[in-house]
């Protein structure tokens, strides 16, 4: 129960920050995608199942609260969380740059997937160069935020794990 409440608090905080503070802080016209960042970091720490669950929750919350097309972000973040969680078993380097690189690549691919799906559904009217620009700049923005948010999120997730109980 403590774990669920901690994850809900992280998701709600990310939505509030994204819709208030980071909506005004734009890098060349692009804002960060904090829910992508939260999904990727939790999938890196916890694996594909937890990544997919958190991704779906983040995506559905963003779709409902930020007045976006229903289900597209939920689909994107669910697949992204699962894919990053599955890829985590192949990451063997203990380098602190690994989360930053994974976040940058995953964010670019996730935003590109979102744009492709919205294009296929007839809801994306911008050009190809704009779509690539948005995907790359969002990835850069999230990569810059990763060294700040990754340790904080790791501490919250590890602190919410249940204590080991030994019964005789």
DSSP file (Angstrom, degrees, kcal/mol; ACC not computed):
  #  RESIDUE AA STRUCTURE BP1 BP2  ACC     N-H-->O    O-->H-N    N-H-->O    O-->H-N    TCO  KAPPA ALPHA  PHI   PSI    X-CA   Y-CA   Z-CA
    1    1 A X     >        0   0    0      0, 0.0     4,-2.3     0, 0.0     5,-0.2   0.000 360.0 360.0 360.0 -40.2    0.0    0.0    0.0
    2    2 A X  H  >  +     0   0    0      1,-0.2     4,-2.1     2,-0.2     5,-0.1   0.880 360.0  51.7 -63.2 -37.5    2.9    2.3    0.9
    3    3 A X  H  > S+     0   0    0    157,-0.2     4,-2.4     2,-0.2    -1,-0.2   0.912 109.0  49.3 -66.0 -44.1    4.4    1.6   -2.5
    4    4 A X  H  > S+     0   0    0      1,-0.2     4,-2.5     2,-0.2    -2,-0.2   0.916 111.7  49.0 -62.7 -43.9    1.2    2.4   -4.4
    5    5 A X  H  X S+     0   0    0     -4,-2.3     4,-2.3     2,-0.2    -1,-0.2   0.882 110.5  51.3 -64.3 -38.0    0.8    5.7   -2.5
    6    6 A X  H  X S+     0   0    0     -4,-2.1     4,-2.1     2,-0.2    -2,-0.2   0.921 111.9  46.2 -65.5 -42.9    4.4    6.7   -3.2
    7    7 A X  H  X S+     0   0    0     -4,-2.4     4,-2.5     2,-0.2    -2,-0.2   0.889 111.9  51.0 -67.6 -38.4    4.0    6.0   -6.9
    8    8 A X  H  X S+     0   0    0     -4,-2.5     4,-2.7     2,-0.2     5,-0.2   0.912 109.8  50.6 -63.7 -41.1    0.7    7.9   -7.1
    9    9 A X  H  X S+     0   0    0     -4,-2.3     4,-2.3     1,-0.2    -2,-0.2   0.898 110.8  49.1 -63.0 -40.0    2.4   10.9   -5.3
   10   10 A X  H  X S+     0   0    0     -4,-2.1     4,-2.4     2,-0.2    -2,-0.2   0.927 113.2  46.6 -64.3 -44.8    5.2   10.8   -7.8
   11   11 A X  H  X S+     0   0    0     -4,-2.5     4,-2.4     2,-0.2    -2,-0.2   0.923 113.7  47.2 -65.7 -44.9    2.8   10.7  -10.8
   12   12 A X  H  X S+     0   0    0     -4,-2.7     4,-2.6     1,-0.2    -1,-0.2   0.911 112.8  49.9 -64.1 -41.5    0.6   13.5   -9.4
   13   13 A X  H  X S+     0   0    0     -4,-2.3     4,-2.7    -5,-0.2     5,-0.2   0.917 110.6  50.0 -62.3 -43.0    3.7   15.7   -8.7
   14   14 A X  H  X S+     0   0    0     -4,-2.4     4,-2.5     2,-0.2    -2,-0.2   0.902 111.5  48.4 -63.3 -40.9    5.0   15.1  -12.2
   15   15 A X  H  X S+     0   0    0     -4,-2.4     4,-2.4     2,-0.2    -2,-0.2   0.929 113.1  47.8 -65.1 -44.4    1.7   16.0  -13.7
   16   16 A X  H  X S+     0   0    0     -4,-2.6     4,-1.4     1,-0.2     5,-0.4   0.918 114.1  46.1 -64.1 -42.9    1.4   19.2  -11.6
   17   17 A X  H  <>S+     0   0    0     -4,-2.7     5,-2.8     1,-0.2     6,-0.4   0.906 113.9  49.2 -65.3 -40.6    5.0   20.2  -12.4
   18   18 A X  H  <5S+     0   0    0     -4,-2.5    -2,-0.2    -5,-0.2    -1,-0.2   0.884 114.9  43.5 -66.9 -37.8    4.6   19.6  -16.1
   19   19 A X  H  <5S+     0   0    0     -4,-2.4    -1,-0.2    -5,-0.2    -2,-0.2   0.672 129.4  21.8 -84.8 -15.4    1.3   21.5  -16.3
   20   20 A X  T  X5S+     0   0    0     -4,-1.4     4,-0.5    -5,-0.2    -3,-0.2   0.765 130.4  22.8-112.8 -69.4    2.4   24.5  -14.3
   21   21 A X  H >>5S+     0   0    0     -5,-0.4     3,-1.1    -4,-0.3     4,-1.0   0.961 126.8  41.3 -70.3 -53.4    6.2   25.1  -13.9
   22   22 A X  H 34<S+     0   0    0     -5,-2.8    10,-0.3     1,-0.3    -1,-0.2   0.602 100.5  71.2 -78.6  -9.4    7.5   23.3  -17.0
   23   23 A X  H 34 S+     0   0    0     -6,-0.4    -1,-0.3     1,-0.2    -2,-0.2   0.775 106.5  40.6 -71.7 -23.0    4.8   24.5  -19.3
   24   24 A X  H << S+     0   0    0     -3,-1.1     2,-1.1    -4,-0.5    -2,-0.2   0.723 101.4  75.8 -92.9 -25.6    6.4   27.9  -19.0
   25   25 A X     <  +     0   0    0     -4,-1.0     7,-0.4     7,-0.0     2,-0.4  -0.741  67.2 172.4 -90.4  96.9   10.0   26.7  -19.2
   26   26 A X        -     0   0    0     -2,-1.1     2,-0.7     5,-0.1     5,-0.2  -0.861  28.8-149.6-111.4 141.7   10.5   25.9  -22.9
   27   27 A X  B >  S-A   30   0A   0      3,-3.2     3,-1.1    -2,-0.4   114,-0.1  -0.921  87.5 -27.1-108.1 105.2   13.7   25.0  -24.7
   28   28 A X  T 3  S-     0   0    0     -2,-0.7    -1,-0.2     1,-0.3     3,-0.1   0.860 128.9 -47.3  54.3  38.9   13.5   26.2  -28.2
   29   29 A X  T 3  S+     0   0    0      1,-0.2     2,-0.4   108,-0.0    -1,-0.3   0.510 119.0 107.6  86.8   5.7    9.7   25.9  -28.0
   30   30 A X  B <   -A   27   0A   0     -3,-1.1    -3,-3.2   107,-0.1     2,-0.3  -0.937  52.3-154.2-120.8 139.3    9.7   22.4  -26.5
   31   31 A X        -     0   0    0     -2,-0.4    -5,-0.1    -5,-0.2    -8,-0.1  -0.741  29.5 -98.5-105.9 158.5    8.8   21.5  -22.9
   32   32 A X        -     0   0    0     -7,-0.4     2,-0.8    -2,-0.3     3,-0.1  -0.344  23.2-132.1 -72.2 157.6   10.0   18.4  -21.0
   33   33 A X     >  +     0   0    0    105,-0.3     4,-1.8     1,-0.2     3,-0.3  -0.835  26.7 177.9-108.9  90.1    7.9   15.3  -20.7
   34   34 A X  H  > S+     0   0    0     -2,-0.8     4,-2.7     1,-0.2     5,-0.2   0.818  78.1  56.7 -66.6 -31.4    8.2   14.5  -17.0
   35   35 A X  H  > S+     0   0    0      2,-0.2     4,-2.2     1,-0.2    -1,-0.2   0.849 106.0  50.5 -71.6 -31.6    5.8   11.5  -17.3
   36   36 A X  H  > S+     0   0    0     -3,-0.3     4,-2.7     2,-0.2     5,-0.2   0.927 111.7  49.6 -63.5 -44.5    8.1    9.9  -19.9
   37   37 A X  H  X S+     0   0    0     -4,-1.8     4,-2.4     2,-0.2    -2,-0.2   0.918 111.6  47.0 -61.6 -46.2   11.0   10.5  -17.5
   38   38 A X  H  X S+     0   0    0     -4,-2.7     4,-2.3     2,-0.2     5,-0.2   0.924 113.5  49.0 -62.2 -45.5    9.2    9.0  -14.6
   39   39 A X  H  X S+     0   0    0     -4,-2.2     4,-2.3     1,-0.2    -2,-0.2   0.927 113.1  46.4 -60.9 -46.4    8.1    6.0  -16.6
   40   40 A X  H  X S+     0   0    0     -4,-2.7     4,-2.2     1,-0.2    -2,-0.2   0.922 113.5  47.6 -65.0 -44.9   11.6    5.3  -18.0
   41   41 A X  H  X S+     0   0    0     -4,-2.4     4,-1.7    -5,-0.2    -1,-0.2   0.892 113.6  46.9 -66.9 -39.0   13.3    5.7  -14.7
   42   42 A X  H  X S+     0   0    0     -4,-2.3     4,-3.1    -5,-0.2     5,-0.4   0.893 111.8  51.2 -69.7 -37.9   10.9    3.4  -12.8
   43   43 A X  H  X S+     0   0    0     -4,-2.3     4,-1.8    -5,-0.2    -2,-0.2   0.882 109.3  51.5 -64.7 -36.9   11.1    0.8  -15.6
   44   44 A X  H  < S+     0   0    0     -4,-2.2    -1,-0.2    -5,-0.2    -2,-0.2   0.873 118.9  36.6 -65.3 -36.6   15.0    1.0  -15.4
   45   45 A X  H  < S+     0   0    0     -4,-1.7    -2,-0.2    -5,-0.2    -1,-0.2   0.867 130.3  25.8 -83.4 -37.8   14.8    0.4  -11.6
   46   46 A X  H  < S-     0   0    0     -4,-3.1     4,-0.3     1,-0.3    -3,-0.2   0.637 102.0-117.1-110.5 -17.2   11.9   -2.0  -11.3
   47   47 A X     X  -     0   0    0     -4,-1.8     4,-2.1    -5,-0.4    -1,-0.3  -0.478  44.4 -49.9 107.2-179.2   11.6   -3.9  -14.6
   48   48 A X  H  > S+     0   0    0     37,-0.4     4,-2.5     2,-0.2     5,-0.2   0.853 125.8  51.3 -68.7 -38.2    9.0   -4.4  -17.4
   49   49 A X  H  > S+     0   0    0      2,-0.2     4,-2.2     1,-0.2    -1,-0.2   0.962 116.2  39.8 -65.3 -50.3    5.9   -5.1  -15.3
   50   50 A X  H  > S+     0   0    0     -4,-0.3     4,-2.7     1,-0.2     5,-0.3   0.884 115.3  54.3 -65.7 -37.6    6.2   -2.2  -13.0
   51   51 A X  H  X S+     0   0    0     -4,-2.1     4,-2.4    30,-0.2    31,-0.3   0.905 109.9  46.4 -62.2 -42.0    7.3    0.0  -16.0
   52   52 A X  H  X S+     0   0    0     -4,-2.5     4,-2.5    29,-0.4    -2,-0.2   0.898 113.5  48.5 -68.0 -40.2    4.2   -0.9  -18.0
   53   53 A X  H  X S+     0   0    0     -4,-2.2     4,-2.4     2,-0.2    -2,-0.2   0.943 115.4  43.3 -65.4 -47.4    1.9   -0.3  -15.0
   54   54 A X  H  X S+     0   0    0     -4,-2.7     4,-2.9     1,-0.2     5,-0.2   0.897 113.7  53.0 -65.5 -39.1    3.4    3.1  -14.2
   55   55 A X  H  X S+     0   0    0     -4,-2.4     4,-2.7    -5,-0.3    23,-0.4   0.916 110.2  46.7 -61.4 -44.1    3.5    4.0  -17.9
   56   56 A X  H  X S+     0   0    0     -4,-2.5     4,-2.7    21,-0.3     5,-0.2   0.926 114.1  47.8 -63.9 -43.9   -0.2    3.2  -18.3
   57   57 A X  H  X S+     0   0    0     -4,-2.4     4,-2.3     2,-0.2    -2,-0.2   0.927 114.3  46.0 -63.1 -45.7   -1.1    5.1  -15.2
   58   58 A X  H  X S+     0   0    0     -4,-2.9     4,-2.5     2,-0.2    -2,-0.2   0.928 114.9  47.6 -61.9 -45.5    1.0    8.1  -16.2
   59   59 A X  H  X S+     0   0    0     -4,-2.7     4,-2.6    -5,-0.2    15,-0.5   0.910 112.8  47.1 -65.0 -43.4   -0.4    8.1  -19.8
   60   60 A X  H  X S+     0   0    0     -4,-2.7     4,-2.3    -5,-0.2     5,-0.2   0.904 112.8  49.9 -66.0 -40.1   -4.0    7.8  -18.7
   61   61 A X  H  X S+     0   0    0     -4,-2.3     4,-2.8    -5,-0.2     5,-0.3   0.917 112.4  47.3 -63.8 -42.3   -3.6   10.5  -16.2
   62   62 A X  H  X S+     0   0    0     -4,-2.5     4,-2.0     1,-0.2     6,-0.3   0.914 111.9  50.5 -65.9 -41.6   -2.0   12.8  -18.8
   63   63 A X  H  <>S+     0   0    0     -4,-2.6     5,-1.6    -5,-0.2    -2,-0.2   0.910 118.0  38.6 -61.5 -42.2   -4.7   12.0  -21.3
   64   64 A X  H  <5S+     0   0    0     -4,-2.3     3,-0.5    -5,-0.2    -2,-0.2   0.913 123.0  37.2 -77.0 -43.6   -7.5   12.8  -18.9
   65   65 A X  H  <5S+     0   0    0     -4,-2.8    -3,-0.2    -5,-0.2    -2,-0.2   0.776 117.6  46.0 -85.4 -26.5   -6.1   15.8  -17.0
   66   66 A X  T  <5S-     0   0    0     -4,-2.0    -1,-0.2    -5,-0.3    -2,-0.1   0.195 107.3-114.7-105.9  17.5   -4.3   17.6  -19.8
   67   67 A X  T   5 +     0   0    0     -3,-0.5     2,-0.3    -4,-0.2    -3,-0.2   0.932  63.7 145.3  54.0  57.0   -7.1   17.4  -22.4
   68   68 A X      < -     0   0    0     -5,-1.6    -1,-0.2    -6,-0.3     3,-0.1  -0.736  62.2 -69.3-115.0 167.2   -5.3   15.2  -24.9
   69   69 A X    >>  -     0   0    0     -2,-0.3     3,-0.8     1,-0.1     4,-0.6  -0.368  65.4-104.7 -57.7 132.0   -6.6   12.5  -27.2
   70   70 A X  T 34 S+     0   0    0      1,-0.2    -1,-0.1     2,-0.1   -10,-0.1  -0.373  90.5   2.4 -68.9 128.4   -7.6    9.6  -25.0
   71   71 A X  T 3> S+     0   0    0    -12,-0.2     4,-2.4    -2,-0.2    -1,-0.2   0.111  98.1  97.3  94.6 -20.8   -5.5    6.6  -24.9
   72   72 A X  H <> S+     0   0    0     -3,-0.8     4,-2.4     2,-0.2     5,-0.1   0.941  90.7  40.8 -70.5 -45.7   -2.6    7.6  -27.2
   73   73 A X  H  X S+     0   0    0     -4,-0.6     4,-2.9   -14,-0.2     5,-0.3   0.877 114.4  53.9 -68.7 -36.1   -0.3    8.6  -24.4
   74   74 A X  H  > S+     0   0    0    -15,-0.5     4,-2.0     2,-0.2   -15,-0.2   0.927 111.2  45.6 -62.7 -44.4   -1.3    5.7  -22.3
   75   75 A X  H  X S+     0   0    0     -4,-2.4     4,-2.3     2,-0.2     5,-0.2   0.936 114.3  49.1 -61.8 -47.1   -0.4    3.3  -25.2
   76   76 A X  H  X S+     0   0    0     -4,-2.4     4,-2.4     1,-0.2    -2,-0.2   0.936 114.7  42.4 -60.2 -49.6    2.9    5.1  -25.8
   77   77 A X  H  X S+     0   0    0     -4,-2.9     4,-2.7   -22,-0.2   -21,-0.3   0.813 111.6  55.1 -73.2 -29.2    4.0    5.1  -22.1
   78   78 A X  H  X S+     0   0    0     -4,-2.0     4,-2.1   -23,-0.4    -1,-0.2   0.955 113.5  41.2 -64.8 -48.9    2.8    1.5  -21.5
   79   79 A X  H  X S+     0   0    0     -4,-2.3     4,-2.6     2,-0.2    -2,-0.2   0.888 115.9  51.0 -65.2 -38.8    4.9    0.2  -24.4
   80   80 A X  H  X S+     0   0    0     -4,-2.4     4,-2.6    -5,-0.2     5,-0.3   0.932 110.5  48.0 -65.3 -46.4    7.8    2.5  -23.5
   81   81 A X  H  X S+     0   0    0     -4,-2.7     4,-2.0   -30,-0.2   -29,-0.4   0.899 114.5  46.3 -61.2 -41.4    7.8    1.3  -19.9
   82   82 A X  H  X S+     0   0    0     -4,-2.1     4,-2.2   -31,-0.3    -2,-0.2   0.926 113.5  48.4 -67.5 -44.2    7.7   -2.3  -20.9
   83   83 A X  H  X S+     0   0    0     -4,-2.6     4,-2.2     2,-0.2    -2,-0.2   0.914 113.4  46.2 -64.8 -43.3   10.4   -1.9  -23.5
   84   84 A X  H  X S+     0   0    0     -4,-2.6     4,-1.2     2,-0.2    -1,-0.2   0.905 112.1  52.0 -66.5 -40.0   12.8   -0.1  -21.2
   85   85 A X  H  < S+     0   0    0     -4,-2.0   -37,-0.4    -5,-0.3     4,-0.4   0.882 111.5  46.7 -63.1 -37.8   12.2   -2.6  -18.5
   86   86 A X  H >< S+     0   0    0     -4,-2.2     3,-0.8     1,-0.2    -1,-0.2   0.864 111.0  52.0 -70.5 -35.6   13.0   -5.4  -20.8
   87   87 A X  H >< S+     0   0    0     -4,-2.2     3,-1.6     1,-0.2     4,-0.4   0.702  90.5  79.8 -72.8 -19.0   16.1   -3.7  -22.1
   88   88 A X  G >< S+     0   0    0     -4,-1.2     3,-1.3     1,-0.3    -1,-0.2   0.811  82.6  62.6 -61.2 -30.9   17.3   -3.2  -18.5
   89   89 A X  G <  S+     0   0    0     -3,-0.8    -1,-0.3    -4,-0.4    -2,-0.1   0.707 101.9  52.3 -68.9 -17.8   18.6   -6.8  -18.3
   90   90 A X  G <  S+     0   0    0     -3,-1.6     2,-0.8    -4,-0.2    -1,-0.3   0.462  86.1  94.5 -95.6  -2.2   21.1   -6.0  -21.1
   91   91 A X    <   +     0   0    0     -3,-1.3    -1,-0.0    -4,-0.4     7,-0.0  -0.817  40.8 159.6 -93.1 112.7   22.5   -2.9  -19.4
   92   92 A X        +     0   0    0     -2,-0.8     2,-0.3     2,-0.0    -1,-0.2   0.519  36.3 104.3-112.1  -8.7   25.6   -4.0  -17.6
   93   93 A X        -     0   0    0      1,-0.1     5,-0.1     2,-0.0    -2,-0.0  -0.587  55.5-154.9 -79.5 132.9   27.6   -0.8  -17.1
   94   94 A X        +     0   0    0     -2,-0.3    -1,-0.1     4,-0.1    -3,-0.0   0.307  50.1 135.1 -85.5  11.3   27.5    0.7  -13.6
   95   95 A X    >   -     0   0    0      1,-0.1     3,-1.2     2,-0.1     4,-0.4  -0.290  60.5-135.9 -62.5 139.8   28.2    4.2  -15.1
   96   96 A X  T 3  S+     0   0    0      1,-0.2     4,-0.5     2,-0.1     3,-0.2   0.621 102.6  66.7 -71.4 -10.2   26.0    7.0  -13.8
   97   97 A X  T 3> S+     0   0    0      1,-0.2     4,-2.5     2,-0.1    -1,-0.2   0.642  78.5  83.7 -81.6 -14.2   25.6    8.2  -17.4
   98   98 A X  H <> S+     0   0    0     -3,-1.2     4,-2.9     1,-0.2     5,-0.3   0.925  89.0  48.0 -57.9 -49.0   23.6    5.1  -18.3
   99   99 A X  H  > S+     0   0    0     -4,-0.4     4,-2.7    -3,-0.2    -1,-0.2   0.899 112.1  51.1 -60.0 -37.2   20.2    6.5  -17.0
  100  100 A X  H  > S+     0   0    0     -4,-0.5     4,-2.2     2,-0.2    -1,-0.2   0.923 113.3  43.9 -64.7 -43.8   20.8    9.8  -18.8
  101  101 A X  H  X S+     0   0    0     -4,-2.5     4,-2.5     2,-0.2     5,-0.3   0.916 114.9  48.8 -67.3 -43.3   21.6    8.0  -22.1
  102  102 A X  H  X S+     0   0    0     -4,-2.9     4,-2.8    -5,-0.2     5,-0.3   0.910 112.0  49.6 -63.7 -41.4   18.7    5.6  -21.7
  103  103 A X  H  X S+     0   0    0     -4,-2.7     4,-2.6    -5,-0.3     5,-0.3   0.921 111.4  49.1 -63.4 -43.5   16.3    8.5  -20.9
  104  104 A X  H  X S+     0   0    0     -4,-2.2     4,-2.1    -5,-0.2    -2,-0.2   0.948 116.4  40.6 -62.4 -49.1   17.4   10.5  -23.9
  105  105 A X  H  X S+     0   0    0     -4,-2.5     4,-2.4     1,-0.2     5,-0.2   0.932 117.8  47.5 -66.4 -45.3   17.1    7.6  -26.4
  106  106 A X  H  X S+     0   0    0     -4,-2.8     4,-2.8    -5,-0.3    -2,-0.2   0.884 111.4  50.4 -65.9 -38.9   13.8    6.3  -24.9
  107  107 A X  H  X S+     0   0    0     -4,-2.6     4,-2.9    -5,-0.3     5,-0.3   0.930 110.7  49.4 -64.9 -44.2   12.2    9.8  -24.8
  108  108 A X  H  X S+     0   0    0     -4,-2.1     4,-2.1    -5,-0.3    -2,-0.2   0.927 115.2  43.8 -60.4 -44.6   13.1   10.4  -28.4
  109  109 A X  H  X S+     0   0    0     -4,-2.4     4,-2.4     2,-0.2    -2,-0.2   0.895 114.6  49.9 -68.0 -39.3   11.6    7.1  -29.5
  110  110 A X  H  X S+     0   0    0     -4,-2.8     4,-2.4     2,-0.2    -2,-0.2   0.918 112.8  45.1 -65.5 -44.2    8.6    7.5  -27.3
  111  111 A X  H  X S+     0   0    0     -4,-2.9     4,-2.5     2,-0.2    -1,-0.2   0.900 113.4  50.9 -66.9 -39.7    7.8   11.0  -28.6
  112  112 A X  H  X S+     0   0    0     -4,-2.1     4,-2.3    -5,-0.3    -2,-0.2   0.913 110.5  49.3 -62.9 -41.8    8.4    9.8  -32.2
  113  113 A X  H  X S+     0   0    0     -4,-2.4     4,-2.6     2,-0.2    -2,-0.2   0.919 110.5  50.8 -62.3 -43.4    6.0    6.9  -31.6
  114  114 A X  H  X S+     0   0    0     -4,-2.4     4,-2.5     1,-0.2    -2,-0.2   0.918 111.5  47.7 -59.7 -44.3    3.4    9.2  -30.2
  115  115 A X  H  X S+     0   0    0     -4,-2.5     4,-2.1     2,-0.2    -1,-0.2   0.877 111.0  50.9 -66.9 -37.3    3.7   11.5  -33.2
  116  116 A X  H  X S+     0   0    0     -4,-2.3     4,-2.6     2,-0.2    -2,-0.2   0.931 111.7  47.5 -65.1 -44.8    3.4    8.6  -35.6
  117  117 A X  H  X S+     0   0    0     -4,-2.6     4,-1.7     1,-0.2    -2,-0.2   0.926 112.9  48.0 -63.5 -44.3    0.3    7.3  -33.9
  118  118 A X  H  <>S+     0   0    0     -4,-2.5     5,-3.3     1,-0.2     6,-0.9   0.860 111.7  51.5 -65.4 -33.2   -1.3   10.8  -33.9
  119  119 A X  H ><5S+     0   0    0     -4,-2.1     3,-1.4     4,-0.2    -2,-0.2   0.926 108.9  50.0 -66.1 -43.9   -0.4   11.2  -37.5
  120  120 A X  H 3<5S+     0   0    0     -4,-2.6    -2,-0.2     1,-0.3    -1,-0.2   0.802 111.2  49.7 -65.0 -28.2   -2.0    7.8  -38.4
  121  121 A X  T 3<5S-     0   0    0     -4,-1.7    -1,-0.3    -5,-0.2    -2,-0.2   0.407 118.3-113.1 -90.3   2.3   -5.1    8.9  -36.6
  122  122 A X  T < 5S+     0   0    0     -3,-1.4    -3,-0.2    -4,-0.2    -2,-0.1   0.731  89.1 108.3  78.3  23.1   -5.2   12.2  -38.4
  123  123 A X      < +     0   0    0     -5,-3.3     2,-0.6    -6,-0.2    -4,-0.2   0.407  58.1  76.2-111.7   1.1   -4.5   14.4  -35.4
  124  124 A X        +     0   0    0     -6,-0.9    -2,-0.1     1,-0.1    -1,-0.1  -0.947  46.2 165.6-116.4 113.3   -0.9   15.5  -36.1
  125  125 A X        +     0   0    0     -2,-0.6    -1,-0.1    -3,-0.0     2,-0.1   0.411  41.1 102.8-110.3   1.4   -0.8   18.2  -38.8
  126  126 A X  S    S-     0   0    0      1,-0.1    -2,-0.0     2,-0.1     2,-0.0  -0.313  74.6 -96.1 -80.1 169.0    2.8   19.5  -38.4
  127  127 A X     >  -     0   0    0      1,-0.1     4,-1.9    -2,-0.1    -1,-0.1  -0.210  30.0-104.1 -82.1 173.9    5.6   18.5  -40.8
  128  128 A X  H  > S+     0   0    0      1,-0.2     4,-2.3     2,-0.2     5,-0.2   0.892 118.7  52.4 -65.1 -42.2    8.2   15.8  -40.5
  129  129 A X  H  > S+     0   0    0      1,-0.2     4,-2.3     2,-0.2    -1,-0.2   0.882 108.8  50.7 -65.6 -36.9   11.0   18.2  -39.6
  130  130 A X  H  > S+     0   0    0      2,-0.2     4,-2.6     1,-0.2    -1,-0.2   0.915 109.5  51.2 -64.1 -42.1    9.0   19.7  -36.8
  131  131 A X  H  X S+     0   0    0     -4,-1.9     4,-2.3     2,-0.2    -2,-0.2   0.904 111.5  46.5 -62.7 -42.3    8.3   16.2  -35.4
  132  132 A X  H  X S+     0   0    0     -4,-2.3     4,-2.5     2,-0.2     5,-0.2   0.910 112.0  51.6 -66.3 -41.6   12.0   15.3  -35.4
  133  133 A X  H  X S+     0   0    0     -4,-2.3     4,-2.6     1,-0.2     5,-0.3   0.926 111.0  47.3 -60.2 -46.0   12.8   18.6  -33.8
  134  134 A X  H  X S+     0   0    0     -4,-2.6     4,-2.3     1,-0.2     5,-0.3   0.924 112.7  49.0 -63.2 -44.8   10.3   18.0  -31.0
  135  135 A X  H  X S+     0   0    0     -4,-2.3     4,-1.8    -5,-0.2    -2,-0.2   0.922 115.6  42.9 -62.5 -44.8   11.4   14.4  -30.4
  136  136 A X  H  X S+     0   0    0     -4,-2.5     4,-2.2     2,-0.2    -2,-0.2   0.906 116.1  46.3 -71.0 -41.8   15.1   15.4  -30.2
  137  137 A X  H  X S+     0   0    0     -4,-2.6     4,-2.6    -5,-0.2    -2,-0.2   0.870 112.2  50.7 -70.8 -35.0   14.7   18.5  -28.1
  138  138 A X  H  X S+     0   0    0     -4,-2.3     4,-2.6    -5,-0.3  -105,-0.3   0.905 110.5  50.4 -65.6 -40.2   12.4   16.8  -25.7
  139  139 A X  H  X S+     0   0    0     -4,-1.8     4,-2.2    -5,-0.3    -2,-0.2   0.908 111.4  48.3 -62.4 -41.7   14.9   14.0  -25.4
  140  140 A X  H  X S+     0   0    0     -4,-2.2     4,-2.0     2,-0.2    -2,-0.2   0.923 111.5  49.7 -63.9 -44.6   17.6   16.5  -24.7
  141  141 A X  H  X S+     0   0    0     -4,-2.6     4,-1.6     1,-0.2    -2,-0.2   0.924 112.8  46.2 -61.5 -46.1   15.5   18.3  -22.1
  142  142 A X  H  X S+     0   0    0     -4,-2.6     4,-1.3     1,-0.2    -1,-0.2   0.867 109.7  55.0 -65.9 -35.7   14.7   15.1  -20.3
  143  143 A X  H  X S+     0   0    0     -4,-2.2     4,-0.7     1,-0.2    -1,-0.2   0.875 107.0  50.7 -64.6 -36.4   18.3   14.0  -20.4
  144  144 A X  H  < S+     0   0    0     -4,-2.0     4,-0.3     1,-0.2     3,-0.2   0.866 112.5  46.6 -68.0 -35.7   19.3   17.3  -18.7
  145  145 A X  H >X S+     0   0    0     -4,-1.6     4,-2.4     1,-0.2     3,-0.7   0.679  93.9  81.5 -79.2 -17.5   16.7   16.7  -16.0
  146  146 A X  H 3X S+     0   0    0     -4,-1.3     4,-3.0     1,-0.2     5,-0.3   0.909  86.4  52.0 -60.4 -48.0   17.7   13.0  -15.4
  147  147 A X  H 3< S+     0   0    0     -4,-0.7     4,-0.4    -3,-0.2    -1,-0.2   0.773 115.4  44.9 -62.6 -21.0   20.7   13.6  -13.1
  148  148 A X  H <> S+     0   0    0     -3,-0.7     4,-0.6    -4,-0.3    -2,-0.2   0.896 123.5  31.1 -84.0 -44.4   18.5   15.8  -10.9
  149  149 A X  H  X S+     0   0    0     -4,-2.4     4,-2.7     2,-0.1     5,-0.2   0.751 104.1  71.8 -90.8 -25.4   15.4   13.6  -10.7
  150  150 A X  H  X S+     0   0    0     -4,-3.0     4,-2.6    -5,-0.3     5,-0.2   0.929 100.4  44.4 -62.0 -48.1   16.9   10.0  -11.0
  151  151 A X  H  > S+     0   0    0     -4,-0.4     4,-2.2    -5,-0.3    -1,-0.2   0.899 115.1  49.7 -64.2 -36.8   18.5    9.9   -7.5
  152  152 A X  H  X S+     0   0    0     -4,-0.6     4,-2.0     2,-0.2    -2,-0.2   0.930 113.7  44.7 -64.4 -45.7   15.3   11.4   -5.9
  153  153 A X  H  X S+     0   0    0     -4,-2.7     4,-2.6     2,-0.2     5,-0.2   0.886 111.5  53.7 -67.0 -38.7   13.0    8.9   -7.7
  154  154 A X  H  X S+     0   0    0     -4,-2.6     4,-2.7    -5,-0.2     5,-0.3   0.914 109.4  48.9 -61.1 -42.3   15.4    6.0   -6.8
  155  155 A X  H  X S+     0   0    0     -4,-2.2     4,-2.1    -5,-0.2    -1,-0.2   0.900 111.9  48.4 -65.5 -40.5   15.2    7.0   -3.2
  156  156 A X  H  X S+     0   0    0     -4,-2.0     4,-1.0     2,-0.2    -2,-0.2   0.928 114.7  45.0 -65.3 -45.0   11.4    7.2   -3.2
  157  157 A X  H  < S+     0   0    0     -4,-2.6     4,-0.4     1,-0.2     3,-0.4   0.919 115.9  45.6 -67.5 -43.9   11.0    3.9   -4.9
  158  158 A X  H >< S+     0   0    0     -4,-2.7     3,-0.8     1,-0.2    -1,-0.2   0.858 111.4  53.5 -68.6 -33.5   13.5    2.1   -2.7
  159  159 A X  H 3< S+     0   0    0     -4,-2.1    -1,-0.2    -5,-0.3    -2,-0.2   0.727 105.7  54.1 -71.8 -20.8   12.1    3.6    0.4
  160  160 A X  T 3< S+     0   0    0     -4,-1.0  -157,-0.2    -3,-0.4    -1,-0.2   0.477  81.3 113.0 -93.4  -1.9    8.6    2.4   -0.5
  161  161 A X  S <  S-     0   0    0     -3,-0.8     2,-0.1    -4,-0.4     3,-0.1  -0.412  78.4-102.1 -67.2 145.1    9.6   -1.2   -0.9
  162  162 A X        -     0   0    0      1,-0.1     2,-0.1    -2,-0.1    -1,-0.1  -0.388  38.2-108.7 -67.7 146.3    8.2   -3.5    1.8
  163  163 A X        -     0   0    0      1,-0.1     2,-0.3    -3,-0.1    -1,-0.1  -0.438  37.8-101.6 -72.2 147.6   10.5   -4.6    4.6
  164  164 A X        -     0   0    0     -2,-0.1     2,-0.5    -3,-0.1    -1,-0.1  -0.552  37.1-157.7 -73.5 130.3   11.7   -8.1    4.5
  165  165 A X        -     0   0    0     -2,-0.3     2,-0.6    -3,-0.0    -1,-0.0  -0.939   4.2-161.2-113.5 127.8    9.8  -10.2    7.0
  166  166 A X        -     0   0    0     -2,-0.5     2,-0.4     2,-0.0    -2,-0.0  -0.939   8.9-169.6-109.6 122.4   11.2  -13.5    8.4
  167  167 A X              0   0    0     -2,-0.6    -2,-0.0     1,-0.1     0, 0.0  -0.910 360.0 360.0-113.5 138.6    8.8  -15.9    9.9
  168  168 A X              0   0    0     -2,-0.4    -1,-0.1     0, 0.0    -2,-0.0   0.418 360.0 360.0-100.5 360.0    9.8  -18.9   11.9
